[in-house]
Structure formats: C-alpha cells, structure tokens
Amino acid sequence: MGFLVLGVNHHTASVEMREQIALNTERLVQLFQDVRQQSSLQDMVVLSTCNRTEVYALTEQPNDILHWIAHSNAVDVNILLRHVYRYENVAAMSHLMRVASGLDSLMLGEPQILGQIKSALALAKSSGMVSVQLNRLFDYAFYAAKKVRTETAVGEHAISMGYAVAKLAAEVFSHVAKLTVLIVAAGEMNTLVAKHLAEMGVAKIMICNRTRTRAENLAQELGARVEVEVIDLEQLGVHLARADVVSSCTGSLHQVIDYATVKQALKQRKYQPMLFVDLAVPRDIDPKIEKLDGAYLYGIDDLQAVLDENLSQRRQAALDAEVFVSQLAAQFVVQEKVQQAGADIQEYRDYAEQQRQAELNLALQKLAQGADAAQLLTQLSQRLSNKMLHIPSCLLREAAKAEDSSHVQWLNTTLQEIMTHSRDAKKYPFKPD
C-alpha cells in the first residue's frame, strides 16, 4: 500500500481552476460518506484551501484518486491532468512536510496551513477515513513542521494574508486612521486581517458573518483597540457603501458580493474609492467589478507582490528549512525500515514459536504413550533444527542463483559471524541498502 499525494495548487493552476475543484466541509462530509462504498478509496485525507486541493491517501490504485477528484467536481479528467501533480511514498512524505511547514505556501512560511491540515485530518478521522498507518504519517509531518518552525528562521518576519491586506490598505489610502473596514466572514483568515487592520489604527471595523455569535466573539477580541460593529449577513448589501476596505473569505460556493451591489454602493459613495480583497476560493466577489470606476479588486494571487520585501528575508531562511525537511524525510524512511524490520522479526519469532510448540506437543503425546524419553528428545531437537535451518538454507540457494554475487557473500559472512559471535548480538553485521 503506497502513500500518495495528488492535487493542484497555486504553482500549477489558476484561481479559476482551483475554485472548480475546491471542496468545503459540508461537501467533503457527503463525499466521504459516498466514497466509503469504494474499497480503494477508504484511507485518505483531503486538504482544500484557497491555494490548494490535495488528496493524501494510502492506496494501490492512484488513478482512482485522480478520477475521484475529477468526478466529484464535474471536471474533465484530461483537463485536470494538465494541472495536477503526483508524489508517491518518500516524495509524498516530503511534500506533506513541506506543506505543513509553510514551505509550499503562497505566503512562504505562513503558519495557518498547519492548522488547516490538522482540521482536514480531524474531518477525515470523524468520517472514518483514516487508518493508524495514515495517521502516523501525519503525526510525523506535524513533528517535522514544529521542528522547522523552532529550529529555522522561516517563520520569522511578519508575513500573512492579514499582513498583506493591511499593507495594501496603507498603500491605497493615504489616511488609514479614517478607514472603515468591512470583514465578510469571521474565519481564521479574516480574523488575521481584522487584527492587523486594528493594530494599524483604522477608524472602524464592521463584521458580517453567517452566525452572529462568531462575529460577536471576534468583535469582543477587537473591541479594546478599535470601534467594532456587527451586522447580519442579510444586510451586507445595505452596509456595503459605508466600507472603504472590504475583505471577504466566506467559503461559500456562490458569490456573495455581485457587480450590481458594488455599482450601487459606489454611486452612494459618490465614487470614492473602495478596496476589495477576495481571499476566498471559490471567489466571493464578482471579478467584473474591476471595470467599475473607484473599485480596486485584489485576489489571493495578487497579494504576492505586496510581500516581496519580507519574503526575500524568508526565502533565505527557507533554504535552510528545505535542507532540514530533507533530513527529516530521510530520518522517517530509516524509522519506517526499522519498524518494518521489527515486524518481520516478530513474524519470524511467531513462526519459530509455532514450530516449537508443535514439536513439543507431538513429543508430549508420544511420551504419554510410553515412548523412550531420550529418543524423543533427540528426535525433537533434530526436527526443530531442520525446520529452523530450512529458511536460511533456501535463502542461500536463491542467493547463489542470483547474478549479483554480493548477496550470497553477505549471507555467508553473516552466518559465519553468527556462528562465531553467537553470544554477542551487537557484533552481527547488517546488510547495506
């Protein structure tokens, strides 16, 4: 059973393509319920964010994953193939560690992705999609991400979507202290945006969320630094004209801010400029609003340029982090080999115990029937010796047949060492890779 990563991200696909295969929580829960009827797709985690949709799976049928992604999103598989990447086994593990560490993010080193992966794993677990083995792979990736964060400088220097939006607002508007900001959806991404803007000293933040409780919780966090107002999602169009800056990240499958609403808001504002930042995939804001005088629209792909200065500092640190991840991946491979060797050793010990017990039972039966004890012990030792020697004898014969003579040489050397140093297991040689 191989470990597979299959997906698209901001490196391989446009935002239009990414939003076609984006999967929100509700959709994933339903898909997991459906997919459990297919035996080849029962051990997987799906990570779907603004910048990527990836499937991490233990499977013997990689193409089934590809067709599942395409079918689930009604995308032609041949079109998907133009954008998809695929990693297997060690390469897949390295990729997962890089993603968890923020090394594969649009915003290099951003910390939010680790929480998103943990949420994706929790969702898959609650849907019965994660085996012990797959869970162990993710646990190691989380360990690696923590090591990268604590032992390299890749997480230093402020850089996040929230930071980018705040910096962009400062560049578009000359008087930040007079700005009114509208936050549409109080999720993790927009929470960071709101906190950065509050720290920057904007005049007011309006929070619009589907559930009022969550909006009020964020308002309470921000209340000490800035004036805050909570509005209902149904009233978004009514209050839009009051906002100088709009940051939207709802996770909705449909646009929540359309062309006509923005056009009306600009008219009410006498065409004073409005900055729209769409952090959602699929997009929340109609891209046609760019054609309106006074409307400035930025998507997540546009924010890269805003962060170039801090990114340059992180990129140098990322070189060290990449080397570190490679070392951790190699360490993981060694651990897996040791664990597999332990399992093989235990399996052979169980086999030996079964043979010993079978021979003992046979000897006890004959002893109860009056057989000579000394003769029984001799026969028992001979049969047990023959059974234990059968496997290494077969290995020697097969190695002798092989074209590579190093195998038989290694076996001969190993057996000689075992016979010579049978009382000191630490002196046994190990076969090289």
Solvent accessible surface area in square Angstrom, and as a share of the most:
residue,aa,sasa,rsa
1,M,140,0.63
2,G,26,0.25
3,F,11,0.04
4,L,3,0.01
5,V,0,0.00
6,L,5,0.03
7,G,1,0.01
8,V,0,0.00
9,N,4,0.02
10,H,31,0.14
11,H,124,0.55
12,T,54,0.31
13,A,9,0.07
14,S,57,0.37
15,V,24,0.14
16,E,82,0.37
17,M,10,0.04
18,R,5,0.02
19,E,36,0.16
20,Q,99,0.44
21,I,1,0.01
22,A,12,0.10
23,L,12,0.06
24,N,41,0.21
25,T,78,0.45
26,E,114,0.51
27,R,88,0.32
28,L,9,0.04
29,V,52,0.30
30,Q,85,0.38
31,L,13,0.06
32,F,2,0.01
33,Q,102,0.45
34,D,73,0.38
35,V,1,0.00
36,R,116,0.42
37,Q,153,0.68
38,Q,91,0.40
39,S,101,0.65
40,S,37,0.24
41,L,5,0.03
42,Q,80,0.35
43,D,27,0.14
44,M,0,0.00
45,V,1,0.00
46,V,3,0.01
47,L,3,0.02
48,S,32,0.21
49,T,21,0.12
50,C,16,0.10
51,N,19,0.10
52,R,4,0.01
53,T,3,0.02
54,E,0,0.00
55,V,1,0.00
56,Y,1,0.00
57,A,2,0.01
58,L,8,0.04
59,T,7,0.04
60,E,119,0.54
61,Q,94,0.42
62,P,32,0.20
63,N,89,0.46
64,D,50,0.26
65,I,0,0.00
66,L,15,0.07
67,H,100,0.44
68,W,18,0.06
69,I,4,0.02
70,A,6,0.04
71,H,154,0.69
72,S,10,0.06
73,N,24,0.12
74,A,99,0.77
75,V,14,0.08
76,D,74,0.38
77,V,34,0.19
78,N,95,0.49
79,I,71,0.36
80,L,1,0.00
81,L,93,0.46
82,R,185,0.67
83,H,47,0.21
84,V,28,0.16
85,Y,26,0.10
86,R,114,0.42
87,Y,80,0.30
88,E,72,0.32
89,N,81,0.42
90,V,77,0.44
91,A,49,0.38
92,A,0,0.00
93,M,4,0.02
94,S,27,0.17
95,H,10,0.04
96,L,0,0.00
97,M,0,0.00
98,R,62,0.23
99,V,1,0.00
100,A,0,0.00
101,S,0,0.00
102,G,0,0.00
103,L,9,0.05
104,D,9,0.05
105,S,11,0.07
106,L,21,0.10
107,M,3,0.01
108,L,22,0.11
109,G,0,0.00
110,E,20,0.09
111,P,67,0.42
112,Q,22,0.10
113,I,4,0.02
114,L,38,0.19
115,G,33,0.32
116,Q,48,0.21
117,I,1,0.01
118,K,95,0.40
119,S,71,0.45
120,A,12,0.09
121,L,10,0.05
122,A,57,0.44
123,L,32,0.16
124,A,0,0.00
125,K,98,0.41
126,S,92,0.59
127,S,19,0.13
128,G,42,0.40
129,M,1,0.00
130,V,31,0.18
131,S,44,0.28
132,V,129,0.74
133,Q,76,0.34
134,L,0,0.00
135,N,35,0.18
136,R,76,0.28
137,L,10,0.05
138,F,1,0.00
139,D,73,0.38
140,Y,21,0.08
141,A,0,0.00
142,F,32,0.13
143,Y,90,0.34
144,A,0,0.00
145,A,0,0.00
146,K,137,0.58
147,K,55,0.23
148,V,0,0.00
149,R,60,0.22
150,T,95,0.55
151,E,101,0.45
152,T,24,0.14
153,A,38,0.29
154,V,0,0.00
155,G,31,0.30
156,E,98,0.44
157,H,77,0.35
158,A,58,0.45
159,I,6,0.03
160,S,9,0.06
161,M,9,0.04
162,G,0,0.00
163,Y,48,0.18
164,A,0,0.00
165,V,0,0.00
166,A,8,0.06
167,K,57,0.24
168,L,5,0.03
169,A,0,0.00
170,A,46,0.35
171,E,112,0.50
172,V,51,0.29
173,F,24,0.10
174,S,101,0.65
175,H,112,0.50
176,V,26,0.15
177,A,72,0.56
178,K,149,0.63
179,L,7,0.03
180,T,23,0.14
181,V,0,0.00
182,L,0,0.00
183,I,0,0.00
184,V,0,0.00
185,A,13,0.10
186,A,4,0.03
187,G,23,0.22
188,E,91,0.41
189,M,28,0.12
190,N,1,0.00
191,T,24,0.14
192,L,42,0.21
193,V,0,0.00
194,A,0,0.00
195,K,61,0.26
196,H,47,0.21
197,L,0,0.00
198,A,5,0.04
199,E,115,0.51
200,M,61,0.27
201,G,37,0.36
202,V,7,0.04
203,A,45,0.35
204,K,36,0.15
205,I,0,0.00
206,M,0,0.00
207,I,0,0.00
208,C,0,0.00
209,N,18,0.09
210,R,191,0.70
211,T,76,0.44
212,R,114,0.42
213,T,92,0.54
214,R,129,0.47
215,A,0,0.00
216,E,79,0.36
217,N,80,0.41
218,L,6,0.03
219,A,17,0.13
220,Q,150,0.67
221,E,95,0.43
222,L,0,0.00
223,G,44,0.42
224,A,104,0.81
225,R,111,0.41
226,V,14,0.08
227,E,107,0.48
228,V,37,0.22
229,E,47,0.21
230,V,26,0.15
231,I,10,0.05
232,D,62,0.32
233,L,55,0.27
234,E,145,0.65
235,Q,77,0.34
236,L,12,0.06
237,G,40,0.38
238,V,101,0.58
239,H,37,0.17
240,L,0,0.00
241,A,13,0.10
242,R,97,0.35
243,A,0,0.00
244,D,23,0.12
245,V,0,0.00
246,V,0,0.00
247,S,0,0.00
248,S,0,0.00
249,C,24,0.15
250,T,43,0.25
251,G,38,0.37
252,S,34,0.22
253,L,94,0.47
254,H,140,0.63
255,Q,88,0.39
256,V,47,0.27
257,I,2,0.01
258,D,68,0.35
259,Y,70,0.27
260,A,69,0.54
261,T,42,0.24
262,V,0,0.00
263,K,108,0.46
264,Q,96,0.43
265,A,2,0.02
266,L,1,0.01
267,K,131,0.56
268,Q,107,0.47
269,R,25,0.09
270,K,167,0.71
271,Y,119,0.45
272,Q,105,0.47
273,P,56,0.35
274,M,0,0.00
275,L,0,0.00
276,F,0,0.00
277,V,0,0.00
278,D,5,0.03
279,L,0,0.00
280,A,3,0.02
281,V,16,0.09
282,P,20,0.13
283,R,54,0.20
284,D,0,0.00
285,I,1,0.00
286,D,12,0.06
287,P,47,0.29
288,K,103,0.44
289,I,0,0.00
290,E,108,0.48
291,K,161,0.68
292,L,22,0.11
293,D,114,0.59
294,G,20,0.19
295,A,9,0.07
296,Y,105,0.40
297,L,26,0.13
298,Y,62,0.24
299,G,20,0.19
300,I,3,0.02
301,D,59,0.31
302,D,72,0.37
303,L,0,0.00
304,Q,47,0.21
305,A,75,0.58
306,V,17,0.10
307,L,1,0.01
308,D,69,0.36
309,E,117,0.52
310,N,22,0.11
311,L,1,0.01
312,S,65,0.42
313,Q,77,0.34
314,R,8,0.03
315,R,119,0.43
316,Q,118,0.52
317,A,11,0.09
318,A,9,0.07
319,L,108,0.54
320,D,89,0.46
321,A,0,0.00
322,E,55,0.25
323,V,88,0.50
324,F,36,0.15
325,V,3,0.02
326,S,69,0.45
327,Q,106,0.47
328,L,6,0.03
329,A,5,0.04
330,A,57,0.44
331,Q,70,0.31
332,F,16,0.07
333,V,39,0.22
334,V,89,0.51
335,Q,83,0.37
336,E,48,0.22
337,K,102,0.43
338,V,99,0.57
339,Q,95,0.42
340,Q,104,0.46
341,A,47,0.36
342,G,37,0.36
343,A,55,0.42
344,D,71,0.37
345,I,99,0.50
346,Q,96,0.42
347,E,119,0.53
348,Y,88,0.34
349,R,157,0.57
350,D,64,0.33
351,Y,68,0.26
352,A,27,0.21
353,E,82,0.37
354,Q,115,0.51
355,Q,35,0.16
356,R,97,0.36
357,Q,71,0.31
358,A,53,0.41
359,E,6,0.03
360,L,58,0.29
361,N,66,0.34
362,L,67,0.33
363,A,10,0.08
364,L,93,0.46
365,Q,107,0.47
366,K,69,0.29
367,L,86,0.43
368,A,93,0.72
369,Q,152,0.67
370,G,66,0.64
371,A,41,0.32
372,D,84,0.44
373,A,54,0.42
374,A,69,0.54
375,Q,105,0.46
376,L,9,0.05
377,L,121,0.60
378,T,72,0.42
379,Q,56,0.25
380,L,33,0.17
381,S,60,0.39
382,Q,104,0.46
383,R,66,0.24
384,L,41,0.20
385,S,52,0.33
386,N,101,0.52
387,K,67,0.28
388,M,47,0.21
389,L,103,0.51
390,H,103,0.46
391,I,60,0.30
392,P,35,0.22
393,S,41,0.27
394,C,42,0.25
395,L,93,0.46
396,L,48,0.24
397,R,132,0.48
398,E,103,0.46
399,A,10,0.08
400,A,69,0.54
401,K,150,0.64
402,A,45,0.35
403,E,180,0.81
404,D,72,0.38
405,S,62,0.40
406,S,55,0.36
407,H,69,0.31
408,V,32,0.18
409,Q,107,0.48
410,W,73,0.25
411,L,28,0.14
412,N,71,0.37
413,T,71,0.42
414,T,17,0.10
415,L,51,0.25
416,Q,107,0.48
417,E,53,0.24
418,I,63,0.32
419,M,129,0.58
420,T,97,0.56
421,H,54,0.24
422,S,72,0.46
423,R,243,0.89
424,D,49,0.25
425,A,70,0.55
426,K,192,0.81
427,K,112,0.47
428,Y,62,0.23
429,P,47,0.30
430,F,177,0.74
431,K,102,0.43
432,P,101,0.63
433,D,165,0.86
